[in-house]
Amino acid sequence: MLADMHLGKTGYFRSKGIPIPATVMDADLQRLSLLIDTYQPETIVVAGDMFHHDYNADIDYFAAWRQRYNTTGFVLVPGNHDKLLNIDYQALNIKLTEKNICWSHSPLYTNLEKAPILL
């Protein structure tokens, strides 16, 4: 499970004149590659903001990287940034959730027996 990857942030900020090294996204994908190679997950769930804002060359770079891991499933619970984009998720082999899902860093209920099932 991942969240807030904001892929494409480098290209977006650079297009706005903010000097961010072009290697930021490469480093992010290298870390993700290491995790995938080490743990061999069948599916990675991204809890929002997989992409940042505006379609840019970083998305094409991700698409090329994605070919290397085409057997690893990606499921995206769209976040507010993802909703800003016109990305062909199917072409990137990313499934979108159709329902809203609630993720929490800490328990929402102290008595888990009474907690609703959210998935």
C-alpha positions as CSV (number, residue, x, y, z in Angstrom):
1,M,0.0,0.0,0.0
2,L,1.3,3.4,-1.0
3,A,-0.1,6.9,-0.9
4,D,0.7,10.4,-2.2
5,M,3.2,9.3,-4.8
6,H,2.6,12.5,-6.8
7,L,4.3,11.2,-9.9
8,G,4.8,14.0,-12.4
9,K,5.5,16.6,-9.6
10,T,9.0,17.2,-10.9
11,G,7.8,18.1,-14.4
12,Y,4.9,20.2,-13.0
13,F,7.1,22.2,-10.7
14,R,9.8,22.7,-13.3
15,S,7.2,23.9,-15.8
16,K,6.3,26.6,-13.2
17,G,10.0,27.7,-12.9
18,I,10.6,25.9,-9.6
19,P,14.1,24.3,-9.7
20,I,13.6,20.7,-8.8
21,P,16.1,18.2,-10.0
22,A,14.8,16.0,-12.9
23,T,16.1,13.0,-11.0
24,V,13.5,13.1,-8.2
25,M,11.0,10.9,-10.0
26,D,13.7,8.5,-11.1
27,A,14.8,8.1,-7.5
28,D,11.2,7.5,-6.5
29,L,10.7,4.8,-9.1
30,Q,14.1,3.2,-8.2
31,R,12.9,2.9,-4.6
32,L,9.6,1.4,-5.8
33,S,11.4,-1.0,-8.0
34,L,13.6,-2.1,-5.1
35,L,10.5,-2.8,-3.0
36,I,8.7,-4.7,-5.8
37,D,11.8,-6.7,-6.6
38,T,12.3,-7.6,-2.9
39,Y,8.7,-8.4,-1.9
40,Q,7.2,-9.4,-5.2
41,P,3.7,-8.1,-4.5
42,E,0.8,-9.2,-6.7
43,T,-0.9,-5.9,-6.3
44,I,0.0,-2.4,-5.1
45,V,-2.9,-0.2,-3.8
46,V,-2.3,3.5,-4.1
47,A,-4.4,5.4,-1.6
48,G,-4.8,8.6,-3.6
49,D,-2.6,11.1,-5.4
50,M,-0.7,8.7,-7.5
51,F,-0.1,11.5,-10.0
52,H,0.4,15.2,-9.3
53,H,-1.1,17.7,-11.8
54,D,-1.1,18.1,-15.6
55,Y,0.0,15.4,-18.0
56,N,3.7,15.8,-18.7
57,A,6.7,13.8,-19.8
58,D,7.0,12.3,-16.3
59,I,3.9,10.3,-17.0
60,D,5.4,9.0,-20.2
61,Y,8.5,8.0,-18.1
62,F,6.3,6.2,-15.7
63,A,4.5,4.4,-18.6
64,A,7.9,3.1,-19.8
65,W,8.8,2.0,-16.2
66,R,5.4,0.4,-15.8
67,Q,6.2,-2.0,-18.7
68,R,8.9,-3.6,-16.5
69,Y,6.3,-4.4,-13.8
70,N,3.4,-5.1,-16.0
71,T,2.5,-8.3,-14.0
72,T,2.2,-6.3,-10.8
73,G,-1.3,-5.1,-10.3
74,F,-1.9,-1.4,-9.5
75,V,-5.2,-0.3,-8.0
76,L,-5.8,3.4,-7.5
77,V,-8.2,5.0,-5.0
78,P,-8.3,8.4,-6.8
79,G,-7.3,11.4,-4.7
80,N,-7.9,15.0,-5.3
81,H,-4.9,15.4,-7.6
82,D,-5.8,12.3,-9.6
83,K,-9.2,13.7,-10.4
84,L,-7.5,16.7,-12.1
85,L,-5.9,14.6,-14.8
86,N,-7.1,13.2,-18.0
87,I,-4.9,10.1,-17.9
88,D,-5.7,6.8,-19.7
89,Y,-5.3,4.6,-16.6
90,Q,-6.2,1.5,-18.6
91,A,-3.3,2.1,-21.0
92,L,-1.1,2.3,-17.9
93,N,-2.5,-1.0,-16.6
94,I,-4.0,0.7,-13.5
95,K,-7.4,-0.2,-12.2
96,L,-9.5,2.5,-10.5
97,T,-11.7,1.8,-7.6
98,E,-15.4,2.6,-8.3
99,K,-16.3,3.2,-4.6
100,N,-15.0,5.7,-2.1
101,I,-12.8,4.0,0.5
102,C,-11.8,5.3,3.8
103,W,-8.2,4.8,4.9
104,S,-7.0,5.9,8.3
105,H,-3.5,6.0,9.9
106,S,-5.1,5.3,13.3
107,P,-8.2,3.3,14.4
108,L,-11.5,5.1,13.8
109,Y,-13.1,2.9,16.4
110,T,-11.9,1.6,19.7
111,N,-14.3,-1.3,19.6
112,L,-13.5,-3.1,16.3
113,E,-16.4,-5.4,16.7
114,K,-18.8,-2.5,16.2
115,A,-16.8,-0.9,13.4
116,P,-18.5,-0.9,9.9
117,I,-16.8,-2.8,7.1
118,L,-15.7,-0.2,4.7
119,L,-14.4,-2.3,1.8
